C-alpha cells in the first residue's frame, strides 16, 4: 500500500492556457488545482456516549489513539471515488479533479497522530502514488512552497483543522478570500484553489459522502478557533 513519501470554469480555462504557454516557453508553472481537506473523523471521549468514547483503530482493527475512528476509515474509503471516479463514470462533484500528487501532515514525537496520512492511504493505493509526509504541523510555509514547486497537475493536501486556514492564506497570499477558521466538528468540506491568470480562485464544496454529512460549507463569519498567522 503506498503510504508515505461557486465554480470558476473561466478561471480554469485561463489557467490551462497559461500553463501551456509556460510549457512551450520553458518556464515551470505551479499546479493547476490544489484541493485541501481535513483528515477524517477521529477518536473522541464524550460522557453522553456509550461506552463514553469512540475509539481510534488501525486498519486491522487494533485500538490506536493516533488513528482514525471507524467512521473516519469509512470516509477515507469513500474519498477514493470522490477523487478518482471509475473509468467512464462522471465525478460526484464536477469541481473535483483526480490528484496526481498527495501531501499529508507528518507525525512527530510530540504529536503522533497518523490521521492525515491514513485519510489518504486508500486513495494512494488506488492511484498507486505515494503520500508525501515531508512536512509537519508548523511547517505550512514550506509545505505550500513545495506544492507550488510542482509543475502543473493537481495536488491534494490532508491536514489538521487548526492549520487549514493558514495553508489557504499562504496559497492565496491574503486572509480575505477564505474562512479564517475551520470548525472542530467539520470533517466533510473540501477547499478548492484553481490557478487563474493572476493568482488563485477559491471555492468550497460539501463532500456529502456519509450519512449525516451536512449540505453546507464553512461560514466566513465563524469566529476563529485560534489566531491565524499572516500569509
N, C-alpha and C positions, 0 to 999 in steps of 0.2 A: 504494500500500500504506500503510495507516495505521500510523504508527510512533510518533513522539514525541508529544507533548503531555504408641472404642466409641461408637455412635450415641447421640444425645440428642434424640429426637423430641419429648419432652415439653418440653424447653427451647426448641426451635424454635417450638412452638405458643405458649408463653408470650411469646416474642419477637414473634411476629406480632400477638398480641392487644395487647401493649404498644405496638407501632408504630401500630396502628390507633387506639388510644385517644389517643396523642400527636398523630396527624394530625388527628383530629377537634378536639382542643383547641388546635391551632395551634402545638405545640412540635415542633421538629426532633428526630429520633432518629438515632443512629449507624446504620451498616449492620446488616442482619440477619445477615450472614455475611461473614467475612473468611477468605480462603484464602492460604496462604503457601507458596511453592515456592522452591527453589534454581534458579538458572539451569541450563540443560542442559550436557552434557559439553563439556569444554574441551581445548585442546591440551596435550600432556604430552611430556616428554622422559624416556625410560627406556632404559637400556643393554640391557635384556633384550628390547626390541622391535626389530624390523627395519622400516624403517631407522633405528631408535633414537629415533623420535618419532612422535607423532600430531599432524598439523598442524591449525591452525585455518583455516577458509576462509570467505570471504564467500559470499552466496547464488549468485553466478555462478561459484564455484569458485576465485576468486583467493585465494592464500595470504594469511593475516592472523592475526597473533598475538593480536589483540584479539577474534577471532570464535570462534564455536562450532566444534567438530570435526564431522566428518561424522555421527557418532553423535548429537552434540548437535542437529544440524539434523533428524535423524530423530525425536528426542524432541519437538522443537518442533512438528513436523508432527503427531505422534501426540497431542499435548496438545489439538489442535483438537477432536477428537471426544470426548476425555476431559472437556473443559469445555463443549462445545457439541454434544450429540448431534443427529443429523439429526431432523427432524420425525417424530414417531411412534415413534422408537426410544427404548428405555429407556436411561438413563445407564449407563455402565460401572460406576460406583460411586454408589449412591443417596445417599451423604453429600455428594457434589459437586454444586454448582449452577452454572448458567451465569452468568458475571460480567457486569456492566454497567459496570464501571469497572476499568481496568488501571493499575497502577503498576510501574515498573521503575527500578533504580538508574541514576543519570546518570553518564556518563563525564566525567572531568576530566583536566587536563594531566598529573597525576602518577599517574593510574590510568585508562588509556584503554580498559579492557575494555567492549565493547559487548554482552557475552553476556547480561546480564539483560534488556536490551531485545530482542535478537534472539530470545530464547526465546519472547517474546510476539508477535513480528511475524506469524506465520501465523494465530494466533488473532485478533489485532486486525484483520487483513484479512478473515477470515471473518465477524466480528461487525460490521465497519465502524465501529469505535470507536478512538479514539487511545490510545496508551500515554503516560501521564503520567510524564515523566522530570525533574520539577522538583527531585528530591532526590537527593543523592549519598551515598556511604558516609560515615558520621559524622553524618548529619543524620536519623537514625532517629526521634528525638523529634518533629521537625517532620513527618516522614512520617506517623507514627501520628496526630498531631493533624489533619493534612489528611484522612486516611482517616476518622477519627471525625466529621469535619465533613460527610461525605456523608449525605444524608437517605435512609435505608433502602437497599434494594438489596443487591448482592453485589459485593465487592471482591476482586480477585486481585492479589497482590504477587509480583514476581520479583526476587530479591535475591542477594547474595553470602553464602556459607555461614557465614562467621565472624560475621556480624551478625544472622543469623536468630533465634537465641535472644534477643538484645537486643530485637528487634522484638516477639517474643512476650511478653517481660516488660513492655514498655510497653503492649501491648494488654490483658494480663491484670491488670496492676497488682501482680504479685508474681513471685517466682522459683521457686515451688513446683509450679505446675500443668503446666509443660512442661519438656522436657530442656534442660539448660544448655550443651549443645554440639551441633554438627552435624558428623558425621564428614566428613572431607575427601573421601572416596570415594563419598559418598551423593548421587545426583542424582535419586532416584526416590521421594521421600517428599513427601506433601502434609500440611501442618498446617492444621487447620480450627478456626475460632473461631466459635461460634454465640451470638448475643445471647440472654441469658436474663433473667429478672426482675431479677436483681442481678448485673450484670457479664457475663462470658463463660464458656461452657464450652469445653473444649479436647479435641481428639482428633487422631490422626494416622493416615494411610492410605498403604499402599504403592500406587504407581501401576501397576506391573506392565504397562507398555506395550511394552517392548522385550525381546528375548531376553536373559536374564541378569539382569533386574531381580529383586531379592530379594522374597520374600513378607513379610519382616519390616519393622519400622519402627525408629525410633531409640531406643536403650536409655536410660532415665532415669539409669542409674548410670554411663554412659560418662563418662570424665574429660573436662573441658573442654579444648578446644584452646588457649584463651586466656581470661583473666578476662572475665566478663560484667558489664557495668555494672548498677547497681541501677535498677529502674524508677522 
